[in-house]
Amino acid sequence: MSQKSKRIKMRLRGYDHKVLDQAAMDIMETAKRTGAIIRGPIPLPRKIMKVTVLRSPHIFKKAMDQFEKRTYNRLIDVECTPQTLEALMGLTVASEVEVEIRV
């Protein structure tokens, strides 16, 4: 590892795991083209938020619907050069995927 390279951690979040995996592959291909060292994508535990709602607020109190929202996470660790960082900043990923970058 040279002194000019930085280590960044990219955390990807999304509700659809297929779109999330495609965004991770795009990031990895871009980083590999510029000569970066990559670790990942590491799948992190998914978070499930469950909500129970009454069907009718006045009568039939036992009639309920349950909904859930699943959030999938991936972690990519990149030792990058300035060229890699510039290429990653210019990369466009799907709008459903949230990318958080930590240095």
C-alpha positions as CSV (number, residue, x, y, z in Angstrom):
1,M,0.0,0.0,0.0
2,S,1.6,3.3,-1.1
3,Q,1.3,6.5,0.9
4,K,-1.0,8.1,-1.7
5,S,-3.7,5.4,-1.4
6,K,-6.7,5.8,1.0
7,R,-8.9,3.2,2.5
8,I,-12.6,3.9,2.2
9,K,-15.6,1.9,3.3
10,M,-18.7,2.0,1.2
11,R,-22.0,0.9,2.7
12,L,-24.8,0.1,0.3
13,R,-28.4,0.0,1.5
14,G,-31.5,-0.9,-0.5
15,Y,-34.9,-2.6,-0.4
16,D,-34.3,-4.9,-3.4
17,H,-31.3,-7.3,-3.1
18,K,-30.9,-7.8,-6.8
19,V,-30.6,-4.1,-7.5
20,L,-28.2,-3.8,-4.6
21,D,-26.0,-6.6,-5.9
22,Q,-25.9,-5.0,-9.4
23,A,-24.8,-1.7,-7.9
24,A,-22.1,-3.5,-5.9
25,M,-20.8,-5.2,-9.0
26,D,-20.7,-1.8,-10.9
27,I,-18.7,-0.3,-8.1
28,M,-16.3,-3.3,-8.0
29,E,-15.7,-3.2,-11.8
30,T,-15.0,0.5,-11.7
31,A,-12.5,0.1,-8.9
32,K,-10.8,-2.9,-10.5
33,R,-10.3,-1.0,-13.7
34,T,-8.4,1.7,-11.9
35,G,-6.2,-0.7,-10.0
36,A,-7.7,-0.6,-6.5
37,I,-7.6,-3.4,-3.9
38,I,-11.1,-4.5,-3.1
39,R,-12.6,-6.6,-0.2
40,G,-16.2,-7.4,-0.6
41,P,-19.1,-7.1,-1.1
42,I,-19.7,-8.3,2.4
43,P,-23.4,-9.0,3.0
44,L,-24.5,-7.6,6.4
45,P,-27.6,-8.7,8.3
46,R,-30.9,-7.5,6.8
47,K,-33.3,-5.5,8.9
48,I,-37.0,-6.3,8.9
49,M,-39.5,-3.8,10.1
50,K,-42.9,-5.3,10.7
51,V,-46.1,-3.2,11.0
52,T,-49.6,-4.6,12.0
53,V,-52.6,-2.5,10.9
54,L,-56.3,-2.9,11.7
55,R,-58.4,-3.4,8.6
56,S,-61.3,-1.5,10.1
57,P,-60.9,1.0,12.9
58,H,-64.5,0.7,14.2
59,I,-65.6,-3.0,14.1
60,F,-63.9,-6.3,13.4
61,K,-61.0,-5.6,15.7
62,K,-59.5,-9.1,15.0
63,A,-59.1,-8.4,11.3
64,M,-55.5,-7.2,10.8
65,D,-53.0,-6.9,8.0
66,Q,-49.3,-7.3,8.5
67,F,-46.7,-5.5,6.3
68,E,-42.9,-5.7,6.4
69,K,-40.1,-3.7,5.0
70,R,-36.7,-5.4,4.5
71,T,-33.5,-3.4,4.2
72,Y,-30.5,-5.2,2.7
73,N,-26.9,-4.0,3.4
74,R,-23.6,-4.6,1.7
75,L,-20.1,-3.4,2.7
76,I,-17.2,-2.8,0.3
77,D,-13.8,-2.0,1.5
78,V,-11.5,-0.3,-1.1
79,E,-7.9,0.8,-0.9
80,C,-8.0,3.4,-3.6
81,T,-5.8,5.8,-5.5
82,P,-6.9,9.3,-6.4
83,Q,-7.9,8.0,-9.9
84,T,-10.1,5.4,-8.3
85,L,-11.8,7.9,-6.0
86,E,-12.5,10.2,-9.0
87,A,-13.9,7.3,-11.0
88,L,-16.1,6.2,-8.1
89,M,-17.4,9.7,-7.6
90,G,-18.5,9.9,-11.2
91,L,-20.2,6.6,-11.2
92,T,-24.0,6.5,-11.3
93,V,-25.8,3.8,-9.4
94,A,-29.5,3.0,-9.2
95,S,-31.7,5.5,-7.4
96,E,-33.0,2.8,-5.1
97,V,-29.5,2.3,-3.6
98,E,-28.1,4.5,-0.9
99,V,-24.3,4.7,-0.8
100,E,-22.6,5.9,2.3
101,I,-18.8,6.5,2.1
102,R,-16.5,6.6,5.1
103,V,-12.8,7.4,5.0
